[in-house]
Amino acid sequence: MTNNKIMRIDLSSFKSEVYEDPKLFGKYLGGTGVATKLLYDMNIKNIDPLSPESPIILAIGPLNGIYPIATKTIAMFKSPLTGNLGESHAGGRLFMSMYDAGLSAIVIAGKSPYPVFIVIKDEEVEFHRAYSIWGQSALATERILHSRAEGVGKRSIIRIGPAGEHKSLMANVSVDTGRHFGRLGLGAVFGSKNLKAVVISGSKRHKTENFAKFNKIYNKIFWDAVKSPAMKKYHNLGTPQNVLPLNKINSLPTRNFSQGFFENAEALSGENMSENYLAQQIACANCPVGCIHLGVLREPFEDNIHYKSFKIPYDYEPIYAMGTNLSISTPEALLKLLYIVERAGWGVMETGVTLSWATEAFERGIIGVKETDGLVLNFGDFETYEKVLYNMWNMKNEFYGDLNNGSAFCAEKYGGKEFAINFGKNGSPGYITGRDAFLGFLMGVRHSHLDSAGYSLDEKIIKGEMSEDPSAEVDLLIKEEEWRFILNSLTICLFARKIYTEDLVLEALDSVGIHRKSEQLKNLSRRIHALKYKIKIDNGFDLDKLEFPEKLYRVQTGRGKMDKGVVRKMISDYTSKIREIIREAEDE
Ligand code: SF4
């Protein structure tokens, strides 16, 4: 189990310390629970997200490194994109490296006077000048640090690309291969600290208590993961398995959420990508599923005889963001765009939503060739999008610099808020299933599809498995999000949420010496919910000003057109319930 150790690193003084906080971990378990409490106690209210005081928190949970598919690391920070709670989750080897280093959380603050990368080996921290890798792409940085063999044991390398260095508000942090802290601008926070990369490794060996019990639980999770049809699908096609089913129910965002049906969905489907473009499948450490799919892109050298090839991760969300929603119709074009985004180190969803806003803004005459420096934006025009991305990378003019700040910023400055498809200033995930998806994006603490998966409620209603009931839908969204706070405190990959039932979670916790009852988990998830919302509200998130982007009321979702009156009432019910959750927590 994790050992309650927190490492604090100060980039201003190049000092670090490690201390234990059993009370914190005892109360909040780990992962999102611990990170939320740490961020709350730091009182970030008056802190500029890109100032030296702004913290970066990484946290793992008590099942990491022990049971399969407990593979995530939680990053918590003040989001430069939204100005309030920043939270992003990533897989890869990071959790394993922290576990092997004996660290349950890492807090980084301060600002280095020059570019640095940090190497953490167990409890030791080295600060290295990063001049030679500053300016390198996120992919090249990983290769360079890997070849320099920094660290011991199973290393994890997390780093930013040029987008983070430029403090693009939608910059991500790449984690190992094909995983990212993709949302809410963590890359800009790294960049603001002159922090190019962190390499983490550890040499601890772990002893298993009560081997028979551990073995029973391990085998159950392992075989459930390997045999379940849902997980098999993740293995075979990965998340792009969702492209065709969503298209079939009119729920695949197309041309800036103008419709839910993309005429070329077959070409971008998991089936086609797998059959014709898949180069390799990989897995996060300690996961038998291996859902990460890397596509291959071949490009000729100038002689047109020899080729170079690149591997590019593709998942459902990147396919939606840089594919269907921009009307990109071929896998080659999609992979080329994804390759640029991956190298620059932008969060792919916010990038796609911003480009789709820009295209519609151009079509409507809100922006023109003056802003784009002569480029004409049209949905489906891959060559122009390629140029736009490089202009953004190079911050060619004021407009391209602005695009780096995401769709909400651009819509505020240039206009077109009604078709800037973001929720709480975070670019929309790829679902146009209906009101529950959108309500989940709006009210979820991260404004992510992974907060409460409202799209799956919509899908049930579309399929006739559940009937419409606005009040019950709100309750189900809150219930789902609160259970996920527990899974995220244990940092379990949410793809395994059906395997990690409440009974299994209690049993697994018990096996590592954490004895909890169902009621205690419920109380904890409420407390976490309240804390997260308090952070959001303290930092300017206004519960009285919540609304869907106006365009969404005009489009046919998978469930048909939304009734604005009903949606408004649902938003109002939801906010009342959030206020009640906060009040209850304050009364405790
Ligand atoms: S299912 Fe996929 S994302 Fe989840 S842990 Fe396994 S490889 Fe990683």
Residues whose N, C-alpha, C, O or C-beta is under 5 A from the ligand:
A	BS01	SF4	I69 T71 G91 I282 A283 C284 C287 V289 G290 C291 I292 C493 F495
